[in-house]
């Protein structure tokens, strides 16, 4: 019975993939088809990251969608979609901005434009609806004040400290990749020239001050990270979850980069309508506010009124004075692909 219902509903929702924008009739059909599927399985969208938890709870409550997530990096998500194909175990993923176009190039995505499509800036979405940023983040420092007495407030400060700096794995994580770009921009580089950032991390490696620990809630809580390079929303979430008095989160004063994360729907998804409905909800007012509760800046921020208590959790706006978006997306796509090799050649080679 479920299969017959799903088959009839699928016909009425096919147009959603190619329509310019979902209308009310489409959304009702999409909801019915998603309910028939009954589940949405994600990758790289764990409860603790940008407060995805509240969105999964809402989708279960509103549409009776069961949910399971497998946490992994952007590159791993795309590889999983490609490797599993028709045996797909994941329906939707959340990848760094640079990885959205890569996923499309590899042919592992399907399009869906939510009803709020017009309120998503052009720079933040694929024109066909294969990917779109749901939220932005700026590269920040998270500092364990119990281990670091001289808190760094800039990339320049990192050069003269005695603490170790953890940036994460640039071969897989968008956060780490953007950390290198942010350091480069602060020191005169750009999307085509990340030499300044590589030199900074190379110098830290020569001094024995580059930590290969990934700055996560687990490593921070255990005291394995002294200074971590993270998205602002991650740093603020980690701080609040562990101990607000133990950590300081700040945007480096000499420059940083603002980017974000895109949802991608698996071309081979077993629950494609549930995935589309999830994207629809993520980009609705309620879904966007959920992300803001996780300290992430919603992509539709200018069209929202955030609750005062949510606004109060964010860093002061003046800290973002020297934060800039990626200006040359094509150049950055090429550079980010080459970064893992460059990191090996200019940074890891100096590890003591």
C-alpha positions in Angstrom: 0.0 0.0 0.0 2.8 2.4 1.0 4.6 1.7 -2.4 1.4 2.4 -4.4 0.8 5.6 -2.5 4.4 6.7 -3.0 4.2 5.9 -6.7 1.1 8.1 -7.2 2.7 10.9 -5.2 6.0 10.8 -7.0 4.3 11.7 -10.3 2.9 14.9 -8.8 6.2 15.9 -7.3 8.5 15.3 -10.3 8.0 18.9 -11.4 9.5 20.2 -8.2 13.0 19.3 -9.3 12.8 21.6 -12.3 10.2 24.2 -11.3 11.6 27.7 -10.6 10.1 27.8 -7.2 7.9 25.5 -5.1 4.3 26.7 -4.9 1.6 25.8 -2.3 0.2 22.9 -4.3 3.7 21.5 -4.9 4.5 21.7 -1.2 1.4 19.7 -0.2 2.3 17.0 -2.7 5.9 17.0 -1.5 4.8 16.7 2.1 2.6 13.7 1.3 5.3 12.0 -0.6 7.8 12.7 2.2 5.4 11.3 4.8 5.1 8.1 2.7 8.9 7.7 2.6 8.9 8.2 6.4 12.6 8.9 6.9 15.4 11.2 6.0 19.0 10.1 6.4 21.8 12.7 6.5 25.6 12.8 6.4 27.6 15.6 8.0 24.6 17.0 9.8 25.1 15.9 13.5 23.0 17.2 16.3 25.7 19.4 17.8 26.7 21.1 14.5 24.9 24.4 14.0 22.0 23.0 16.1 20.8 20.5 13.5 19.2 18.7 16.4 16.2 21.1 16.6 15.5 20.7 12.8 15.5 16.9 13.0 13.2 17.1 16.1 10.9 19.5 14.2 10.8 17.2 11.1 9.9 14.2 13.2 7.2 16.2 15.0 5.7 17.9 12.0 6.0 15.2 9.3 6.8 12.0 11.2 10.2 11.6 9.5 12.6 9.4 11.3 16.2 10.5 11.1 19.7 9.2 11.3 23.0 11.0 10.7 26.5 9.8 10.0 29.0 12.5 10.6 31.8 12.9 8.0 33.7 15.6 6.1 32.5 17.3 3.0 34.8 15.3 0.7 33.8 12.1 2.4 30.1 12.9 1.9 30.6 13.3 -1.9 32.7 10.2 -2.1 29.9 8.3 -0.3 27.2 9.5 -2.7 29.4 8.4 -5.6 30.4 5.1 -4.2 27.0 3.8 -3.1 25.0 5.0 -6.1 21.8 3.0 -6.2 22.6 1.4 -2.8 22.4 4.9 -1.2 22.2 5.0 2.6 22.2 8.8 2.7 19.6 11.2 1.3 21.0 14.7 2.1 24.3 16.2 3.2 25.8 19.5 4.3 29.1 20.5 2.6 31.4 23.4 2.6 30.7 26.1 -0.1 33.6 25.0 -2.2 32.3 21.4 -2.3 28.9 22.2 -3.7 30.2 22.7 -7.3 32.4 19.7 -6.9 29.4 17.5 -6.0 27.6 18.8 -9.1 30.6 18.1 -11.3 30.7 14.5 -10.0 27.0 14.0 -10.9 25.9 13.0 -7.4 23.2 15.7 -6.7 19.7 16.4 -7.7 18.1 19.9 -7.8 15.4 21.4 -5.6 14.6 25.0 -5.3 12.7 25.8 -2.0 9.9 28.3 -1.8 12.3 30.9 -0.3 14.6 30.6 -3.3 14.3 34.3 -4.2 15.6 35.4 -0.8 18.9 33.4 -1.2 21.6 35.6 -2.6 22.8 34.7 -6.1 26.4 34.2 -4.9 25.1 31.6 -2.4 23.3 29.2 -4.7 23.6 27.1 -7.8 21.4 28.5 -10.6 19.7 25.2 -11.1 19.1 24.5 -7.4 21.7 21.7 -6.9 23.2 23.4 -3.9 22.6 26.5 -1.8 24.1 27.9 1.4 21.8 27.5 4.3 24.0 29.4 6.7 27.3 31.2 6.8 30.3 31.1 9.2 33.4 33.1 9.7 36.8 31.7 10.7 37.5 32.3 14.4 39.9 31.3 17.1 38.7 29.2 20.1 41.2 29.6 23.0 41.5 27.4 26.1 42.2 30.1 28.7 43.2 27.4 31.2 46.1 26.5 29.0 46.8 29.8 27.2 47.5 32.8 29.3 48.3 35.2 26.5 45.2 35.0 24.3 45.9 35.7 20.6 43.6 38.2 19.0 45.1 38.1 15.5 46.9 35.8 13.0 50.1 37.9 13.7 49.8 37.1 17.4 50.0 33.3 16.6 53.6 33.8 15.4 54.9 34.8 18.8 53.0 32.6 21.2 54.1 29.5 23.0 50.9 27.5 22.6 50.0 24.9 19.9 47.6 25.8 17.2 45.2 23.2 15.8 43.7 23.9 12.3 42.3 20.4 11.4 42.7 18.3 8.3 42.8 20.4 5.1 42.5 17.3 2.9 38.9 16.7 4.0 37.4 19.5 6.1 36.0 22.8 4.7 36.6 24.4 8.1 40.4 23.7 7.9 40.6 24.8 4.2 38.9 28.1 5.0 41.2 28.6 7.9 44.2 28.6 5.6 42.4 31.1 3.3 41.5 33.4 6.2 45.1 33.5 7.4 46.3 34.2 3.8 43.8 37.0 3.3 44.8 38.6 6.7 48.4 38.7 5.5 47.9 40.0 2.0 47.0 36.9 0.1 43.8 36.0 -1.8 41.9 33.1 -3.3 44.7 32.6 -5.9 47.6 33.2 -3.5 47.5 31.3 -0.2 51.3 31.4 0.3 51.0 33.7 3.3 48.8 31.3 5.1 50.9 28.3 4.2 54.0 30.1 5.5 52.3 30.9 8.8 51.4 27.3 9.4 54.8 26.2 8.1 56.5 28.4 10.7 54.3 27.0 13.4 55.3 23.5 12.3 59.0 24.4 12.4 58.5 25.6 15.9 56.8 22.4 16.9 53.6 24.5 17.6 51.3 23.0 15.0 48.9 20.4 16.4 47.4 17.8 14.2 44.5 17.4 16.6 41.1 18.2 15.0 39.5 21.0 17.0 36.2 19.2 18.0 34.1 19.3 21.1 35.8 16.1 22.2 39.4 17.3 21.8 38.7 20.7 23.3 37.0 19.1 26.3 39.9 16.8 26.9 42.4 19.8 26.8 44.0 18.5 23.6 43.5 21.8 21.8 45.1 25.0 23.1 44.1 27.3 20.2 41.8 26.0 17.6 40.9 27.5 14.1 37.2 27.0 13.7 34.0 28.4 12.3 32.6 31.0 14.7 29.4 29.0 15.1 31.3 25.8 16.1 33.5 27.7 18.5 30.6 29.3 20.2 28.7 26.0 20.4 31.7 24.2 21.8 32.3 26.9 24.4 28.7 26.9 25.6 28.5 23.1 25.7 31.7 22.6 27.6 32.2 25.6 29.9 31.8 29.2 28.8 34.3 30.4 31.4 37.0 28.0 30.1 37.1 29.2 26.5 37.2 32.5 24.5 36.0 32.7 21.0 37.0 35.6 18.8 37.4 36.7 15.2 41.0 37.5 14.4 41.3 41.3 14.1 43.6 41.3 11.1 41.2 39.5 8.8 39.1 36.5 8.3 36.8 34.9 5.7 33.1 34.3 5.7 31.8 31.3 3.8 29.2 28.8 4.5 27.6 25.3 4.1 25.3 24.0 1.4 22.8 21.3 1.5 23.2 18.7 -1.3 20.5 16.1 -2.1 21.8 12.7 -3.2 20.9 12.0 -6.8 20.4 8.3 -5.8 18.5 9.1 -2.5 16.1 6.4 -1.3 14.0 9.2 0.3 14.3 12.0 -2.2 11.1 13.8 -1.3 11.9 13.7 2.4 15.3 15.2 1.5 13.6 18.0 -0.5 11.2 18.6 2.4 14.1 18.8 4.8 15.7 21.5 2.6 12.4 23.3 2.3 12.2 23.4 6.1 15.9 24.3 6.6 15.4 27.4 4.5 12.1 28.4 6.1 12.0 31.0 8.9 11.8 28.3 11.6 14.7 26.3 10.1 16.8 29.4 9.7 16.2 30.4 13.3 17.2 26.8 14.4 20.5 27.4 12.7 20.9 30.7 14.4 20.3 29.0 17.8 23.4 27.0 16.9 25.4 30.3 16.5 25.3 30.0 12.7 24.3 33.1 10.6 21.3 32.1 8.5 21.6 32.8 4.8 18.2 34.6 4.9 19.2 36.7 7.9 18.1 40.0 6.4 14.6 38.6 5.9 14.3 37.3 9.5 13.7 38.7 12.9 15.8 36.7 15.3 14.6 36.3 18.9 16.6 38.6 21.2 18.0 35.7 23.2 19.4 34.1 20.0 20.9 37.4 18.8 22.6 37.8 22.2 24.5 34.5 21.8 26.4 35.8 18.7 29.7 37.6 18.7 29.7 41.4 18.6 29.3 42.8 15.1 32.4 44.9 15.4 34.6 41.8 15.5 33.6 41.2 11.9 35.0 44.5 10.6 37.7 42.8 8.5 35.8 39.7 7.5 35.3 39.3 3.8 33.5 36.8 1.5 35.2 34.8 -1.2 35.5 37.2 -4.1 36.8 34.8 -6.8 35.0 31.6 -6.5 36.6 30.0 -9.6 40.1 30.8 -8.4 39.3 29.5 -4.9 37.8 26.2 -6.3 41.1 25.6 -8.1 43.2 26.6 -5.1 41.2 24.5 -2.6 41.6 21.4 -4.8 45.4 21.9 -4.8 45.6 22.8 -1.1 46.1 19.2 0.3 49.3 18.8 -1.8 50.5 22.3 -1.0 49.9 21.7 2.7 52.1 18.5 2.6 54.8 20.4 0.7 54.8 23.6 2.7 53.6 22.6 6.2 53.6 18.9 7.1 57.2 18.6 5.8 58.3 20.8 8.7 56.5 18.8 11.4 58.9 18.0 14.3 
